[in-house]
Amino acid sequence: MQQEEAFLASWLERMTLRQKIGQMTMVERLHVTPADVKENALGALLSGGGSHPGDNSAQAWVEMNDRFWQAAVADEDSLGVPILFGVDAVHGHNNVQGATIFPHNIGLGAADDAQLVADIARATAREILATGLEWNFAPVLAVAENCHWGRTYESFGSDPQRVAKLGRRYVEALQEEGVMGCVKHWVGDGGTKHGMDQGETTLDWRAFETTHVAPYYPALEAGVLTVMVSFNSWNGEKCHGHRFLITELLKERLGFAGIVVSDWDGVKYLDEDYGAAVRKSVNAGLDMFMVPERWREFMDALEGQVRQGRVSVSRIDEAVRRILRTKLRYGLFDSPRPARRAGVGADSFGCQAHGDIARRAVKKSLVLLKNEQSALPLAPHQRILVAGKNAHNLGHQCGGWTLSWQGESGNGSLDGTTIWEGIRALAPRAELSADLSGAEADPKRHDVAVAVIGEKPYAEGLGDIRPGDEVLVETGSRVNGLLNPLEPYAKSLKLAQTHPEDLACIRRIAAKGVPVVALLISGRPLVVDEELEAAAAFVAAWLPGAQGQGVAEALLGKCDFTGRLPLPWPGSGVGAAERASGHEPLFPVGYGLSLAGAKIGSQK
Ligand code: GLC
C-alpha cells in the first residue's frame, strides 16, 4: 500500500490544478477530439446511448478509443495518465452492431439465477474488451417499487435481497473478466413517488436503508470500482449534492475507495447558478463529473471555485487520488493501448456461445401466469397462427438501450431471431398473420394462436407512465432541468388503454374459436385483466432480447417454465397515480406456474 500511496503522491505533485480538474472530467465522445483530451488531461470519455463511431463495428470502436488513448499517454506533451472509456452495456454490449443482446435485468430478476447473471456479465465483459473499452456503467441496483417507472426493466425487481444477490454476482464476474463495474444509481432511484424518473423518494432512514441502500452492500464488499450517483432526491435533497449519502455513508462508513461519478449533467440541477451547483456537488464528495457537452464550462467553474477558496485543494486531491488509485488498481497504467489489447475478446464478439447463454436466459426469464384449455405446451405438428405487433419485431423484443438510447423498431438493424422465426423453426405448419391482426384466424385451419402483444421500446423518463400532469408537477420530476417537456410514453398502466390493438387481437381470434396464447413483451408488469380473461394462456416475456428462439423453445415445451415474478403484478384496482406496490397485487412477487399448472417454488 505504501508503494501505491507513493505512486499517487508522485503524480499529484507533478499535476497542475487544471490537469487535476481534467482528470475529474468525463466527456461524451462526440464533443471532444484527441487533442482536447491531451490539452486538458481528461480523465474519462463515454458513449451515450446510441453514440457509436463509424460503421459501428467492433473495430471502429477499437480505433476510436485507441486515438483517444494515444493522445492521453503517447505524445511527449501528454500528461501520461491513461484515459477510461465507459458505456452502458446494460443487456450485452448493446450499443454495438452484432453484439449479443441479452434479456433486460427485469427478466433476469424473474429467472433469479445468480450463475446465469455471472455468465452474462462475463460474456458482456469479453465483448466490451473486444471493442477496446474498459468501463461498464452497470449493473443497475435499483429496487423498482412502482411499475409506472420507465426504468423498471433495468432493475432486477422489487426484492432488495434478490437485487443484492444478482448485482454482486454481476460485478464480480464483470470485473474478474477485466472490465470496471459501476453500480447505479446511488441511491433510491426505484423508490420515487408515482415512479417518476428523477423524482422524489420520501422514506425515513431505516426504510430507505433496508430497501434501497442495503442492496449495494454486497457489491461494495465485492470491490466494485465505481459508483454512479442518482438524479433522484431523498427527502427533498438531491443525491448529487448529498454529502451524507456520498461522503459520510458511502466513503467513510462503508469505506468505498473507488470513484464516485455523476450521472449525465447531474450537477446542473443542484442550483440555477452553475458555479454553486459545481461547488455543492464537489463538496458533497463526487469525484468525477459526467459533463458530456459543457465540459469546458465545468472545468472553468470548478477552477474558479477552487481559486475563490470555496472548494479546497485537499478535496480536489482526494478526488484525483481516488481516480488515479482506481485506474492503478484496475491495471490501466500497465495496460497496452486499445489496439493492442482488443484481440482479447475479438473472437467472442457476438459468438454462438454467448448467444446460447442469451437463449438460456430467455427461457429462464419467462413467467407463466395462466394456462387453461391445455393451451401450452404447443406441439410441433400444430397449425399455429402467430399474430400481434411484437410477433416479428426484433427491436420491440430488445427494448430500450439497444443500438440507440430509446431502442429500435423492426428487423433491419439487429441480428437475432424474432419470436415468429423461432416458432416457425420448431413448428413448420405455423403461419404469420398477414397484417399481424389475426383476422385470418379460422378453427378449420388453425389449432391455436400465439398473440405477441405489449409495449414498444423506451428508456428512462420517456418510459414513465404519467397518469396526468398533476403528478408531474407534484413530484417535481425534471428532465434536462425542465418539468419534463418530453412526451411520456403512456398515461396508464392499463394495456387496453395504451395499446387497444392487443386486446382486440386476442378477442378477434378467440371469437373464432381458436384458443390464444398471449405473450406480453414489456419492460414491467401492466394491468392486463381483460387480456388475461380473453386468452387461454398468458406468459410474461419481459424484454427478451435478440433470442426469440428461446421463447419459442419454451412455448413448444423444450423446457418447463421456471420464471417467477420479480415484482408484484398489479390488477385493475390500481389507481392512476398510486404506487402499484401499495395495492393488493393480482399476482404476488414470486408467482409463476409450471406447465403442469403448479405454483413454482415457495411463493414469497
Ligand atoms: C443516463 C442514465 C445513466 C447512464 C448515463 C450515461 O442519463 O441515467 O444510467 O449510465 O446517462 O449514458
Residues whose N, C-alpha, C, O or C-beta is under 5 A from the ligand:
A	BS01	GLC	S47 G48 G49 D88 F137 D263 W264
